[in-house]
């Protein structure tokens, strides 16, 4: 958990709650550990989107999915 706290500290309380809930749910749905590189990238991306003004949990989850799909092509395993 400590690894992604640096990202969350840039948000207000509502933003922290939004991002942690959405990213946790996204990771569970996709069977990705929150502490792995993909989980951290999802967290970083979600924080950036939230700082840019995203407030909808559904839109944020969809944006994470789209972003991570693109990232998988940039960095295939």
mmCIF file of the N, C-alpha and C atoms, coordinates in Angstrom:
data_MODEL
# 
_entry.id   MODEL 
# 
loop_
_atom_site.group_PDB 
_atom_site.id 
_atom_site.type_symbol 
_atom_site.label_atom_id 
_atom_site.label_alt_id 
_atom_site.label_comp_id 
_atom_site.label_asym_id 
_atom_site.label_entity_id 
_atom_site.label_seq_id 
_atom_site.pdbx_PDB_ins_code 
_atom_site.Cartn_x 
_atom_site.Cartn_y 
_atom_site.Cartn_z 
_atom_site.occupancy 
_atom_site.B_iso_or_equiv 
_atom_site.pdbx_formal_charge 
_atom_site.auth_seq_id 
_atom_site.auth_comp_id 
_atom_site.auth_asym_id 
_atom_site.auth_atom_id 
_atom_site.pdbx_PDB_model_num 
ATOM 1   N N  . UNK A 1 1  ? 0.819   -1.188  0.000   1.00 0.00 ? 1  UNK A N  1 
ATOM 2   C CA . UNK A 1 1  ? 0.000   0.000   0.000   1.00 0.00 ? 1  UNK A CA 1 
ATOM 3   C C  . UNK A 1 1  ? 0.862   1.251   0.000   1.00 0.00 ? 1  UNK A C  1 
ATOM 4   N N  . UNK A 1 2  ? 1.962   1.235   0.680   1.00 0.00 ? 2  UNK A N  1 
ATOM 5   C CA . UNK A 1 2  ? 2.805   2.424   0.789   1.00 0.00 ? 2  UNK A CA 1 
ATOM 6   C C  . UNK A 1 2  ? 3.304   2.899   -0.565  1.00 0.00 ? 2  UNK A C  1 
ATOM 7   N N  . UNK A 1 3  ? 3.462   1.979   -1.519  1.00 0.00 ? 3  UNK A N  1 
ATOM 8   C CA . UNK A 1 3  ? 4.005   2.357   -2.815  1.00 0.00 ? 3  UNK A CA 1 
ATOM 9   C C  . UNK A 1 3  ? 3.087   3.304   -3.577  1.00 0.00 ? 3  UNK A C  1 
ATOM 10  N N  . UNK A 1 4  ? 1.771   3.167   -3.424  1.00 0.00 ? 4  UNK A N  1 
ATOM 11  C CA . UNK A 1 4  ? 0.899   4.044   -4.190  1.00 0.00 ? 4  UNK A CA 1 
ATOM 12  C C  . UNK A 1 4  ? 0.367   5.223   -3.394  1.00 0.00 ? 4  UNK A C  1 
ATOM 13  N N  . UNK A 1 5  ? 0.740   5.334   -2.131  1.00 0.00 ? 5  UNK A N  1 
ATOM 14  C CA . UNK A 1 5  ? 0.312   6.488   -1.339  1.00 0.00 ? 5  UNK A CA 1 
ATOM 15  C C  . UNK A 1 5  ? 0.824   7.800   -1.910  1.00 0.00 ? 5  UNK A C  1 
ATOM 16  N N  . UNK A 1 6  ? 2.002   7.770   -2.519  1.00 0.00 ? 6  UNK A N  1 
ATOM 17  C CA . UNK A 1 6  ? 2.545   8.999   -3.110  1.00 0.00 ? 6  UNK A CA 1 
ATOM 18  C C  . UNK A 1 6  ? 1.601   9.574   -4.158  1.00 0.00 ? 6  UNK A C  1 
ATOM 19  N N  . UNK A 1 7  ? 0.904   8.717   -4.883  1.00 0.00 ? 7  UNK A N  1 
ATOM 20  C CA . UNK A 1 7  ? -0.049  9.191   -5.894  1.00 0.00 ? 7  UNK A CA 1 
ATOM 21  C C  . UNK A 1 7  ? -1.281  9.801   -5.227  1.00 0.00 ? 7  UNK A C  1 
ATOM 22  N N  . UNK A 1 8  ? -1.775  9.143   -4.189  1.00 0.00 ? 8  UNK A N  1 
ATOM 23  C CA . UNK A 1 8  ? -3.009  9.580   -3.543  1.00 0.00 ? 8  UNK A CA 1 
ATOM 24  C C  . UNK A 1 8  ? -2.862  10.902  -2.809  1.00 0.00 ? 8  UNK A C  1 
ATOM 25  N N  . UNK A 1 9  ? -1.667  11.218  -2.344  1.00 0.00 ? 9  UNK A N  1 
ATOM 26  C CA . UNK A 1 9  ? -1.468  12.425  -1.550  1.00 0.00 ? 9  UNK A CA 1 
ATOM 27  C C  . UNK A 1 9  ? -1.740  13.707  -2.328  1.00 0.00 ? 9  UNK A C  1 
ATOM 28  N N  . UNK A 1 10 ? -1.852  13.623  -3.639  1.00 0.00 ? 10 UNK A N  1 
ATOM 29  C CA . UNK A 1 10 ? -2.137  14.806  -4.441  1.00 0.00 ? 10 UNK A CA 1 
ATOM 30  C C  . UNK A 1 10 ? -3.635  15.097  -4.522  1.00 0.00 ? 10 UNK A C  1 
ATOM 31  N N  . UNK A 1 11 ? -4.477  14.207  -3.960  1.00 0.00 ? 11 UNK A N  1 
ATOM 32  C CA . UNK A 1 11 ? -5.932  14.351  -4.050  1.00 0.00 ? 11 UNK A CA 1 
ATOM 33  C C  . UNK A 1 11 ? -6.544  14.838  -2.743  1.00 0.00 ? 11 UNK A C  1 
ATOM 34  N N  . UNK A 1 12 ? -7.768  15.391  -2.858  1.00 0.00 ? 12 UNK A N  1 
ATOM 35  C CA . UNK A 1 12 ? -8.523  15.705  -1.648  1.00 0.00 ? 12 UNK A CA 1 
ATOM 36  C C  . UNK A 1 12 ? -9.206  14.422  -1.155  1.00 0.00 ? 12 UNK A C  1 
ATOM 37  N N  . UNK A 1 13 ? -9.913  14.486  -0.052  1.00 0.00 ? 13 UNK A N  1 
ATOM 38  C CA . UNK A 1 13 ? -10.520 13.293  0.544   1.00 0.00 ? 13 UNK A CA 1 
ATOM 39  C C  . UNK A 1 13 ? -11.493 12.593  -0.408  1.00 0.00 ? 13 UNK A C  1 
ATOM 40  N N  . UNK A 1 14 ? -12.328 13.371  -1.112  1.00 0.00 ? 14 UNK A N  1 
ATOM 41  C CA . UNK A 1 14 ? -13.276 12.770  -2.052  1.00 0.00 ? 14 UNK A CA 1 
ATOM 42  C C  . UNK A 1 14 ? -12.536 12.062  -3.190  1.00 0.00 ? 14 UNK A C  1 
ATOM 43  N N  . UNK A 1 15 ? -11.467 12.685  -3.667  1.00 0.00 ? 15 UNK A N  1 
ATOM 44  C CA . UNK A 1 15 ? -10.673 12.082  -4.739  1.00 0.00 ? 15 UNK A CA 1 
ATOM 45  C C  . UNK A 1 15 ? -9.996  10.801  -4.290  1.00 0.00 ? 15 UNK A C  1 
ATOM 46  N N  . UNK A 1 16 ? -9.483  10.801  -3.066  1.00 0.00 ? 16 UNK A N  1 
ATOM 47  C CA . UNK A 1 16 ? -8.845  9.598   -2.521  1.00 0.00 ? 16 UNK A CA 1 
ATOM 48  C C  . UNK A 1 16 ? -9.854  8.459   -2.442  1.00 0.00 ? 16 UNK A C  1 
ATOM 49  N N  . UNK A 1 17 ? -11.032 8.761   -1.942  1.00 0.00 ? 17 UNK A N  1 
ATOM 50  C CA . UNK A 1 17 ? -12.074 7.727   -1.821  1.00 0.00 ? 17 UNK A CA 1 
ATOM 51  C C  . UNK A 1 17 ? -12.478 7.207   -3.198  1.00 0.00 ? 17 UNK A C  1 
ATOM 52  N N  . UNK A 1 18 ? -12.685 8.104   -4.138  1.00 0.00 ? 18 UNK A N  1 
ATOM 53  C CA . UNK A 1 18 ? -13.054 7.706   -5.494  1.00 0.00 ? 18 UNK A CA 1 
ATOM 54  C C  . UNK A 1 18 ? -11.998 6.787   -6.105  1.00 0.00 ? 18 UNK A C  1 
ATOM 55  N N  . UNK A 1 19 ? -10.758 7.231   -6.083  1.00 0.00 ? 19 UNK A N  1 
ATOM 56  C CA . UNK A 1 19 ? -9.673  6.475   -6.721  1.00 0.00 ? 19 UNK A CA 1 
ATOM 57  C C  . UNK A 1 19 ? -9.454  5.133   -6.029  1.00 0.00 ? 19 UNK A C  1 
ATOM 58  N N  . UNK A 1 20 ? -9.406  5.120   -4.710  1.00 0.00 ? 20 UNK A N  1 
ATOM 59  C CA . UNK A 1 20 ? -9.143  3.843   -4.032  1.00 0.00 ? 20 UNK A CA 1 
ATOM 60  C C  . UNK A 1 20 ? -10.271 2.846   -4.275  1.00 0.00 ? 20 UNK A C  1 
ATOM 61  N N  . UNK A 1 21 ? -11.503 3.304   -4.248  1.00 0.00 ? 21 UNK A N  1 
ATOM 62  C CA . UNK A 1 21 ? -12.627 2.392   -4.495  1.00 0.00 ? 21 UNK A CA 1 
ATOM 63  C C  . UNK A 1 21 ? -12.615 1.869   -5.924  1.00 0.00 ? 21 UNK A C  1 
ATOM 64  N N  . UNK A 1 22 ? -12.454 2.763   -6.887  1.00 0.00 ? 22 UNK A N  1 
ATOM 65  C CA . UNK A 1 22 ? -12.500 2.360   -8.296  1.00 0.00 ? 22 UNK A CA 1 
ATOM 66  C C  . UNK A 1 22 ? -11.321 1.449   -8.638  1.00 0.00 ? 22 UNK A C  1 
ATOM 67  N N  . UNK A 1 23 ? -10.129 1.818   -8.222  1.00 0.00 ? 23 UNK A N  1 
ATOM 68  C CA . UNK A 1 23 ? -8.954  1.003   -8.567  1.00 0.00 ? 23 UNK A CA 1 
ATOM 69  C C  . UNK A 1 23 ? -9.003  -0.344  -7.846  1.00 0.00 ? 23 UNK A C  1 
ATOM 70  N N  . UNK A 1 24 ? -9.421  -0.362  -6.604  1.00 0.00 ? 24 UNK A N  1 
ATOM 71  C CA . UNK A 1 24 ? -9.544  -1.636  -5.887  1.00 0.00 ? 24 UNK A CA 1 
ATOM 72  C C  . UNK A 1 24 ? -10.540 -2.557  -6.590  1.00 0.00 ? 24 UNK A C  1 
ATOM 73  N N  . UNK A 1 25 ? -11.693 -2.017  -6.954  1.00 0.00 ? 25 UNK A N  1 
ATOM 74  C CA . UNK A 1 25 ? -12.700 -2.813  -7.662  1.00 0.00 ? 25 UNK A CA 1 
ATOM 75  C C  . UNK A 1 25 ? -12.180 -3.268  -9.023  1.00 0.00 ? 25 UNK A C  1 
ATOM 76  N N  . UNK A 1 26 ? -11.491 -2.371  -9.724  1.00 0.00 ? 26 UNK A N  1 
ATOM 77  C CA . UNK A 1 26 ? -10.952 -2.711  -11.045 1.00 0.00 ? 26 UNK A CA 1 
ATOM 78  C C  . UNK A 1 26 ? -9.932  -3.840  -10.925 1.00 0.00 ? 26 UNK A C  1 
ATOM 79  N N  . UNK A 1 27 ? -9.066  -3.746  -9.952  1.00 0.00 ? 27 UNK A N  1 
ATOM 80  C CA . UNK A 1 27 ? -8.051  -4.786  -9.749  1.00 0.00 ? 27 UNK A CA 1 
ATOM 81  C C  . UNK A 1 27 ? -8.696  -6.130  -9.403  1.00 0.00 ? 27 UNK A C  1 
ATOM 82  N N  . UNK A 1 28 ? -9.707  -6.123  -8.525  1.00 0.00 ? 28 UNK A N  1 
ATOM 83  C CA . UNK A 1 28 ? -10.400 -7.363  -8.172  1.00 0.00 ? 28 UNK A CA 1 
ATOM 84  C C  . UNK A 1 28 ? -11.067 -7.974  -9.396  1.00 0.00 ? 28 UNK A C  1 
ATOM 85  N N  . UNK A 1 29 ? -11.746 -7.149  -10.180 1.00 0.00 ? 29 UNK A N  1 
ATOM 86  C CA . UNK A 1 29 ? -12.443 -7.620  -11.373 1.00 0.00 ? 29 UNK A CA 1 
ATOM 87  C C  . UNK A 1 29 ? -11.482 -8.263  -12.360 1.00 0.00 ? 29 UNK A C  1 
ATOM 88  N N  . UNK A 1 30 ? -10.290 -7.682  -12.501 1.00 0.00 ? 30 UNK A N  1 
ATOM 89  C CA . UNK A 1 30 ? -9.317  -8.160  -13.487 1.00 0.00 ? 30 UNK A CA 1 
ATOM 90  C C  . UNK A 1 30 ? -8.255  -9.086  -12.883 1.00 0.00 ? 30 UNK A C  1 
ATOM 91  N N  . UNK A 1 31 ? -8.455  -9.459  -11.605 1.00 0.00 ? 31 UNK A N  1 
ATOM 92  C CA . UNK A 1 31 ? -7.545  -10.393 -10.916 1.00 0.00 ? 31 UNK A CA 1 
ATOM 93  C C  . UNK A 1 31 ? -6.094  -9.912  -10.966 1.00 0.00 ? 31 UNK A C  1 
ATOM 94  N N  . UNK A 1 32 ? -5.928  -8.625  -10.644 1.00 0.00 ? 32 UNK A N  1 
ATOM 95  C CA . UNK A 1 32 ? -4.606  -8.002  -10.640 1.00 0.00 ? 32 UNK A CA 1 
ATOM 96  C C  . UNK A 1 32 ? -4.309  -7.531  -9.220  1.00 0.00 ? 32 UNK A C  1 
ATOM 97  N N  . UNK A 1 33 ? -3.194  -7.943  -8.649  1.00 0.00 ? 33 UNK A N  1 
ATOM 98  C CA . UNK A 1 33 ? -2.840  -7.435  -7.316  1.00 0.00 ? 33 UNK A CA 1 
ATOM 99  C C  . UNK A 1 33 ? -2.592  -5.922  -7.364  1.00 0.00 ? 33 UNK A C  1 
ATOM 100 N N  . UNK A 1 34 ? -3.154  -5.217  -6.426  1.00 0.00 ? 34 UNK A N  1 
ATOM 101 C CA . UNK A 1 34 ? -3.010  -3.759  -6.374  1.00 0.00 ? 34 UNK A CA 1 
ATOM 102 C C  . UNK A 1 34 ? -1.552  -3.342  -6.283  1.00 0.00 ? 34 UNK A C  1 
ATOM 103 N N  . UNK A 1 35 ? -0.722  -4.161  -5.631  1.00 0.00 ? 35 UNK A N  1 
ATOM 104 C CA . UNK A 1 35 ? 0.676   -3.789  -5.398  1.00 0.00 ? 35 UNK A CA 1 
ATOM 105 C C  . UNK A 1 35 ? 1.599   -4.105  -6.571  1.00 0.00 ? 35 UNK A C  1 
ATOM 106 N N  . UNK A 1 36 ? 1.108   -4.764  -7.613  1.00 0.00 ? 36 UNK A N  1 
ATOM 107 C CA . UNK A 1 36 ? 1.970   -5.096  -8.749  1.00 0.00 ? 36 UNK A CA 1 
ATOM 108 C C  . UNK A 1 36 ? 2.089   -3.888  -9.683  1.00 0.00 ? 36 UNK A C  1 
ATOM 109 N N  . UNK A 1 37 ? 2.938   -4.005  -10.699 1.00 0.00 ? 37 UNK A N  1 
ATOM 110 C CA . UNK A 1 37 ? 3.153   -2.893  -11.632 1.00 0.00 ? 37 UNK A CA 1 
ATOM 111 C C  . UNK A 1 37 ? 1.862   -2.450  -12.316 1.00 0.00 ? 37 UNK A C  1 
ATOM 112 N N  . UNK A 1 38 ? 1.020   -3.402  -12.719 1.00 0.00 ? 38 UNK A N  1 
ATOM 113 C CA . UNK A 1 38 ? -0.242  -3.039  -13.376 1.00 0.00 ? 38 UNK A CA 1 
ATOM 114 C C  . UNK A 1 38 ? -1.177  -2.325  -12.409 1.00 0.00 ? 38 UNK A C  1 
ATOM 115 N N  . UNK A 1 39 ? -1.227  -2.784  -11.178 1.00 0.00 ? 39 UNK A N  1 
ATOM 116 C CA . UNK A 1 39 ? -2.058  -2.123  -10.178 1.00 0.00 ? 39 UNK A CA 1 
ATOM 117 C C  . UNK A 1 39 ? -1.585  -0.704  -9.900  1.00 0.00 ? 39 UNK A C  1 
ATOM 118 N N  . UNK A 1 40 ? -0.282  -0.548  -9.814  1.00 0.00 ? 40 UNK A N  1 
ATOM 119 C CA . UNK A 1 40 ? 0.282   0.792   -9.582  1.00 0.00 ? 40 UNK A CA 1 
ATOM 120 C C  . UNK A 1 40 ? 0.045   1.711   -10.770 1.00 0.00 ? 40 UNK A C  1 
ATOM 121 N N  . UNK A 1 41 ? 0.131   1.163   -11.981 1.00 0.00 ? 41 UNK A N  1 
ATOM 122 C CA . UNK A 1 41 ? -0.146  1.974   -13.169 1.00 0.00 ? 41 UNK A CA 1 
ATOM 123 C C  . UNK A 1 41 ? -1.619  2.384   -13.203 1.00 0.00 ? 41 UNK A C  1 
ATOM 124 N N  . UNK A 1 42 ? -2.503  1.476   -12.838 1.00 0.00 ? 42 UNK A N  1 
ATOM 125 C CA . UNK A 1 42 ? -3.930  1.817   -12.773 1.00 0.00 ? 42 UNK A CA 1 
ATOM 126 C C  . UNK A 1 42 ? -4.153  2.933   -11.749 1.00 0.00 ? 42 UNK A C  1 
ATOM 127 N N  . UNK A 1 43 ? -3.481  2.846   -10.609 1.00 0.00 ? 43 UNK A N  1 
ATOM 128 C CA . UNK A 1 43 ? -3.603  3.870   -9.569  1.00 0.00 ? 43 UNK A CA 1 
ATOM 129 C C  . UNK A 1 43 ? -3.065  5.211   -10.070 1.00 0.00 ? 43 UNK A C  1 
ATOM 130 N N  . UNK A 1 44 ? -1.892  5.198   -10.675 1.00 0.00 ? 44 UNK A N  1 
ATOM 131 C CA . UNK A 1 44 ? -1.298  6.435   -11.190 1.00 0.00 ? 44 UNK A CA 1 
ATOM 132 C C  . UNK A 1 44 ? -2.220  7.088   -12.214 1.00 0.00 ? 44 UNK A C  1 
ATOM 133 N N  . UNK A 1 45 ? -2.741  6.282   -13.132 1.00 0.00 ? 45 UNK A N  1 
ATOM 134 C CA . UNK A 1 45 ? -3.625  6.796   -14.173 1.00 0.00 ? 45 UNK A CA 1 
ATOM 135 C C  . UNK A 1 45 ? -4.917  7.351   -13.574 1.00 0.00 ? 45 UNK A C  1 
ATOM 136 N N  . UNK A 1 46 ? -5.492  6.629   -12.618 1.00 0.00 ? 46 UNK A N  1 
ATOM 137 C CA . UNK A 1 46 ? -6.741  7.073   -11.995 1.00 0.00 ? 46 UNK A CA 1 
ATOM 138 C C  . UNK A 1 46 ? -6.554  8.394   -11.258 1.00 0.00 ? 46 UNK A C  1 
ATOM 139 N N  . UNK A 1 47 ? -5.433  8.542   -10.580 1.00 0.00 ? 47 UNK A N  1 
ATOM 140 C CA . UNK A 1 47 ? -5.156  9.812   -9.896  1.00 0.00 ? 47 UNK A CA 1 
ATOM 141 C C  . UNK A 1 47 ? -5.061  10.942  -10.912 1.00 0.00 ? 47 UNK A C  1 
ATOM 142 N N  . UNK A 1 48 ? -4.357  10.711  -12.003 1.00 0.00 ? 48 UNK A N  1 
ATOM 143 C CA . UNK A 1 48 ? -4.215  11.749  -13.027 1.00 0.00 ? 48 UNK A CA 1 
ATOM 144 C C  . UNK A 1 48 ? -5.572  12.142  -13.605 1.00 0.00 ? 48 UNK A C  1 
ATOM 145 N N  . UNK A 1 49 ? -6.419  11.152  -13.873 1.00 0.00 ? 49 UNK A N  1 
ATOM 146 C CA . UNK A 1 49 ? -7.753  11.445  -14.414 1.00 0.00 ? 49 UNK A CA 1 
ATOM 147 C C  . UNK A 1 49 ? -8.597  12.208  -13.402 1.00 0.00 ? 49 UNK A C  1 
ATOM 148 N N  . UNK A 1 50 ? -8.482  11.839  -12.151 1.00 0.00 ? 50 UNK A N  1 
ATOM 149 C CA . UNK A 1 50 ? -9.243  12.514  -11.106 1.00 0.00 ? 50 UNK A CA 1 
ATOM 150 C C  . UNK A 1 50 ? -8.762  13.952  -10.941 1.00 0.00 ? 50 UNK A C  1 
ATOM 151 N N  . UNK A 1 51 ? -7.460  14.152  -10.980 1.00 0.00 ? 51 UNK A N  1 
ATOM 152 C CA . UNK A 1 51 ? -6.918  15.521  -10.909 1.00 0.00 ? 51 UNK A CA 1 
ATOM 153 C C  . UNK A 1 51 ? -7.364  16.359  -12.105 1.00 0.00 ? 51 UNK A C  1 
ATOM 154 N N  . UNK A 1 52 ? -7.588  15.689  -13.238 1.00 0.00 ? 52 UNK A N  1 
ATOM 155 C CA . UNK A 1 52 ? -8.043  16.388  -14.446 1.00 0.00 ? 52 UNK A CA 1 
ATOM 156 C C  . UNK A 1 52 ? -9.540  16.689  -14.399 1.00 0.00 ? 52 UNK A C  1 
ATOM 157 N N  . UNK A 1 53 ? -10.229 16.195  -13.357 1.00 0.00 ? 53 UNK A N  1 
ATOM 158 C CA . UNK A 1 53 ? -11.629 16.556  -13.179 1.00 0.00 ? 53 UNK A CA 1 
ATOM 159 C C  . UNK A 1 53 ? -12.627 15.422  -13.250 1.00 0.00 ? 53 UNK A C  1 
ATOM 160 N N  . UNK A 1 54 ? -12.171 14.195  -13.482 1.00 0.00 ? 54 UNK A N  1 
ATOM 161 C CA . UNK A 1 54 ? -13.112 13.070  -13.542 1.00 0.00 ? 54 UNK A CA 1 
ATOM 162 C C  . UNK A 1 54 ? -13.697 12.804  -12.158 1.00 0.00 ? 54 UNK A C  1 
ATOM 163 N N  . UNK A 1 55 ? -15.019 12.738  -12.076 1.00 0.00 ? 55 UNK A N  1 
ATOM 164 C CA . UNK A 1 55 ? -15.696 12.514  -10.796 1.00 0.00 ? 55 UNK A CA 1 
ATOM 165 C C  . UNK A 1 55 ? -16.581 11.274  -10.818 1.00 0.00 ? 55 UNK A C  1 
ATOM 166 N N  . UNK A 1 56 ? -16.822 10.701  -11.987 1.00 0.00 ? 56 UNK A N  1 
ATOM 167 C CA . UNK A 1 56 ? -17.718 9.557   -12.118 1.00 0.00 ? 56 UNK A CA 1 
ATOM 168 C C  . UNK A 1 56 ? -16.964 8.242   -11.939 1.00 0.00 ? 56 UNK A C  1 
ATOM 169 N N  . UNK A 1 57 ? -17.386 7.415   -10.977 1.00 0.00 ? 57 UNK A N  1 
ATOM 170 C CA . UNK A 1 57 ? -16.728 6.124   -10.797 1.00 0.00 ? 57 UNK A CA 1 
ATOM 171 C C  . UNK A 1 57 ? -16.816 5.241   -12.054 1.00 0.00 ? 57 UNK A C  1 
ATOM 172 N N  . UNK A 1 58 ? -17.954 5.255   -12.725 1.00 0.00 ? 58 UNK A N  1 
ATOM 173 C CA . UNK A 1 58 ? -18.126 4.432   -13.927 1.00 0.00 ? 58 UNK A CA 1 
ATOM 174 C C  . UNK A 1 58 ? -17.191 4.907   -15.030 1.00 0.00 ? 58 UNK A C  1 
ATOM 175 N N  . UNK A 1 59 ? -17.154 6.200   -15.260 1.00 0.00 ? 59 UNK A N  1 
ATOM 176 C CA . UNK A 1 59 ? -16.282 6.748   -16.311 1.00 0.00 ? 59 UNK A CA 1 
ATOM 177 C C  . UNK A 1 59 ? -14.814 6.500   -15.976 1.00 0.00 ? 59 UNK A C  1 
ATOM 178 N N  . UNK A 1 60 ? -14.471 6.617   -14.709 1.00 0.00 ? 60 UNK A N  1 
ATOM 179 C CA . UNK A 1 60 ? -13.084 6.392   -14.303 1.00 0.00 ? 60 UNK A CA 1 
ATOM 180 C C  . UNK A 1 60 ? -12.694 4.932   -14.516 1.00 0.00 ? 60 UNK A C  1 
ATOM 181 N N  . UNK A 1 61 ? -13.557 4.007   -14.143 1.00 0.00 ? 61 UNK A N  1 
ATOM 182 C CA . UNK A 1 61 ? -13.274 2.580   -14.350 1.00 0.00 ? 61 UNK A CA 1 
ATOM 183 C C  . UNK A 1 61 ? -13.128 2.263   -15.838 1.00 0.00 ? 61 UNK A C  1 
ATOM 184 N N  . UNK A 1 62 ? -13.995 2.832   -16.667 1.00 0.00 ? 62 UNK A N  1 
ATOM 185 C CA . UNK A 1 62 ? -13.899 2.613   -18.117 1.00 0.00 ? 62 UNK A CA 1 
ATOM 186 C C  . UNK A 1 62 ? -12.604 3.196   -18.673 1.00 0.00 ? 62 UNK A C  1 
ATOM 187 N N  . UNK A 1 63 ? -12.206 4.355   -18.188 1.00 0.00 ? 63 UNK A N  1 
ATOM 188 C CA . UNK A 1 63 ? -10.959 4.980   -18.635 1.00 0.00 ? 63 UNK A CA 1 
ATOM 189 C C  . UNK A 1 63 ? -9.751  4.136   -18.241 1.00 0.00 ? 63 UNK A C  1 
ATOM 190 N N  . UNK A 1 64 ? -9.778  3.575   -17.032 1.00 0.00 ? 64 UNK A N  1 
ATOM 191 C CA . UNK A 1 64 ? -8.679  2.699   -16.602 1.00 0.00 ? 64 UNK A CA 1 
ATOM 192 C C  . UNK A 1 64 ? -8.593  1.491   -17.518 1.00 0.00 ? 64 UNK A C  1 
ATOM 193 N N  . UNK A 1 65 ? -9.726  0.863   -17.798 1.00 0.00 ? 65 UNK A N  1 
ATOM 194 C CA . UNK A 1 65 ? -9.740  -0.312  -18.672 1.00 0.00 ? 65 UNK A CA 1 
ATOM 195 C C  . UNK A 1 65 ? -9.168  0.023   -20.039 1.00 0.00 ? 65 UNK A C  1 
ATOM 196 N N  . UNK A 1 66 ? -9.600  1.129   -20.623 1.00 0.00 ? 66 UNK A N  1 
ATOM 197 C CA . UNK A 1 66 ? -9.095  1.531   -21.937 1.00 0.00 ? 66 UNK A CA 1 
ATOM 198 C C  . UNK A 1 66 ? -7.600  1.822   -21.879 1.00 0.00 ? 66 UNK A C  1 
ATOM 199 N N  . UNK A 1 67 ? -7.162  2.531   -20.854 1.00 0.00 ? 67 UNK A N  1 
ATOM 200 C CA . UNK A 1 67 ? -5.747  2.880   -20.708 1.00 0.00 ? 67 UNK A CA 1 
ATOM 201 C C  . UNK A 1 67 ? -4.894  1.626   -20.545 1.00 0.00 ? 67 UNK A C  1 
ATOM 202 N N  . UNK A 1 68 ? -5.326  0.725   -19.701 1.00 0.00 ? 68 UNK A N  1 
ATOM 203 C CA . UNK A 1 68 ? -4.545  -0.481  -19.445 1.00 0.00 ? 68 UNK A CA 1 
ATOM 204 C C  . UNK A 1 68 ? -4.506  -1.377  -20.682 1.00 0.00 ? 68 UNK A C  1 
ATOM 205 N N  . UNK A 1 69 ? -5.556  -1.368  -21.468 1.00 0.00 ? 69 UNK A N  1 
ATOM 206 C CA . UNK A 1 69 ? -5.557  -2.129  -22.721 1.00 0.00 ? 69 UNK A CA 1 
ATOM 207 C C  . UNK A 1 69 ? -4.492  -1.567  -23.668 1.00 0.00 ? 69 UNK A C  1 
ATOM 208 N N  . UNK A 1 70 ? -4.420  -0.256  -23.771 1.00 0.00 ? 70 UNK A N  1 
ATOM 209 C CA . UNK A 1 70 ? -3.403  0.386   -24.607 1.00 0.00 ? 70 UNK A CA 1 
ATOM 210 C C  . UNK A 1 70 ? -2.011  0.092   -24.054 1.00 0.00 ? 70 UNK A C  1 
ATOM 211 N N  . UNK A 1 71 ? -1.842  0.183   -22.736 1.00 0.00 ? 71 UNK A N  1 
ATOM 212 C CA . UNK A 1 71 ? -0.544  -0.085  -22.116 1.00 0.00 ? 71 UNK A CA 1 
ATOM 213 C C  . UNK A 1 71 ? -0.075  -1.516  -22.382 1.00 0.00 ? 71 UNK A C  1 
ATOM 214 N N  . UNK A 1 72 ? -1.001  -2.463  -22.449 1.00 0.00 ? 72 UNK A N  1 
ATOM 215 C CA . UNK A 1 72 ? -0.617  -3.856  -22.677 1.00 0.00 ? 72 UNK A CA 1 
ATOM 216 C C  . UNK A 1 72 ? -0.022  -4.028  -24.067 1.00 0.00 ? 72 UNK A C  1 
ATOM 217 N N  . UNK A 1 73 ? -0.436  -3.202  -25.019 1.00 0.00 ? 73 UNK A N  1 
ATOM 218 C CA . UNK A 1 73 ? 0.154   -3.254  -26.344 1.00 0.00 ? 73 UNK A CA 1 
ATOM 219 C C  . UNK A 1 73 ? 1.512   -2.536  -26.393 1.00 0.00 ? 73 UNK A C  1 
ATOM 220 N N  . UNK A 1 74 ? 1.661   -1.512  -25.567 1.00 0.00 ? 74 UNK A N  1 
ATOM 221 C CA . UNK A 1 74 ? 2.941   -0.791  -25.505 1.00 0.00 ? 74 UNK A CA 1 
ATOM 222 C C  . UNK A 1 74 ? 4.013   -1.622  -24.832 1.00 0.00 ? 74 UNK A C  1 
ATOM 223 N N  . UNK A 1 75 ? 3.599   -2.401  -23.842 1.00 0.00 ? 75 UNK A N  1 
ATOM 224 C CA . UNK A 1 75 ? 4.546   -3.191  -23.045 1.00 0.00 ? 75 UNK A CA 1 
ATOM 225 C C  . UNK A 1 75 ? 4.059   -4.631  -22.933 1.00 0.00 ? 75 UNK A C  1 
ATOM 226 N N  . UNK A 1 76 ? 4.078   -5.387  -24.041 1.00 0.00 ? 76 UNK A N  1 
ATOM 227 C CA . UNK A 1 76 ? 3.589   -6.767  -23.950 1.00 0.00 ? 76 UNK A CA 1 
ATOM 228 C C  . UNK A 1 76 ? 4.453   -7.603  -23.018 1.00 0.00 ? 76 UNK A C  1 
ATOM 229 N N  . UNK A 1 77 ? 3.812   -8.557  -22.351 1.00 0.00 ? 77 UNK A N  1 
ATOM 230 C CA . UNK A 1 77 ? 4.572   -9.383  -21.408 1.00 0.00 ? 77 UNK A CA 1 
ATOM 231 C C  . UNK A 1 77 ? 5.239   -10.564 -22.086 1.00 0.00 ? 77 UNK A C  1 
# 
